[in-house]
Amino acid sequence: MKIFVDENIPLSTVKELVLQCYEVIDIRGTDDQGITDEVLWQKAQDLQCLLITTDKGFTITGMNPTTAF
């Protein structure tokens, strides 16, 4: 399973996911850090990843995760 993590996810969580043999894509420290929620969601969809974020303001109107892939 591929997991896309937002920069607000603790590094300890990312490390644990890797130890559990998940393929983790971490946006932290990349040019994409700080992108909008819409772009973040689109990247996760394009990469066919589960998105993990703790951003309480993360909302995308009309987003339907059951039909995203």
C-alpha positions as CSV (number, residue, x, y, z in Angstrom):
1,M,0.0,0.0,0.0
2,K,1.3,3.5,-0.9
3,I,0.7,6.2,1.7
4,F,1.1,9.9,1.0
5,V,1.7,11.9,4.2
6,D,1.3,15.6,4.6
7,E,4.1,17.6,6.3
8,N,2.0,17.8,9.5
9,I,2.4,14.1,10.2
10,P,5.0,13.4,12.9
11,L,8.2,12.0,11.6
12,S,8.0,9.2,14.1
13,T,4.7,8.1,12.4
14,V,6.4,8.1,9.0
15,K,9.3,6.0,10.3
16,E,6.9,3.5,11.9
17,L,4.9,3.2,8.6
18,V,8.2,2.5,6.8
19,L,9.1,-0.1,9.4
20,Q,5.7,-1.8,8.8
21,C,6.8,-2.1,5.1
22,Y,4.4,0.6,3.7
23,E,5.6,2.6,0.7
24,V,5.5,6.2,2.2
25,I,5.7,9.4,0.2
26,D,6.5,12.2,2.5
27,I,5.9,15.8,1.2
28,R,8.0,17.2,4.0
29,G,11.1,19.0,2.8
30,T,10.1,18.9,-0.9
31,D,9.1,21.8,-3.2
32,D,5.5,20.6,-2.7
33,Q,5.5,21.3,1.1
34,G,2.7,23.8,1.8
35,I,0.7,23.2,-1.3
36,T,-3.1,23.8,-1.2
37,D,-5.4,21.1,0.0
38,E,-6.8,20.7,-3.6
39,V,-3.3,20.1,-5.1
40,L,-2.4,17.8,-2.2
41,W,-5.5,15.7,-2.8
42,Q,-4.9,15.6,-6.6
43,K,-1.3,14.4,-6.1
44,A,-2.5,11.6,-3.8
45,Q,-5.1,10.6,-6.4
46,D,-2.5,10.7,-9.2
47,L,-0.1,8.5,-7.2
48,Q,-3.0,6.3,-6.1
49,C,-2.1,6.7,-2.5
50,L,-3.9,6.8,0.8
51,L,-3.6,10.4,2.1
52,I,-2.9,11.0,5.8
53,T,-3.1,14.5,7.2
54,T,-3.9,16.1,10.5
55,D,-4.9,19.3,8.9
56,K,-8.3,20.0,10.6
57,G,-9.1,22.5,7.9
58,F,-8.7,20.0,5.1
59,T,-11.8,20.0,3.1
60,I,-12.5,19.6,-0.6
61,T,-16.1,20.2,-1.7
62,G,-17.4,17.3,-3.7
63,M,-14.6,15.0,-2.8
64,N,-15.8,11.4,-2.9
65,P,-13.0,9.0,-1.8
66,T,-15.0,6.0,-2.9
67,T,-14.8,7.1,-6.6
68,A,-11.4,8.8,-6.5
69,F,-9.6,5.8,-7.9
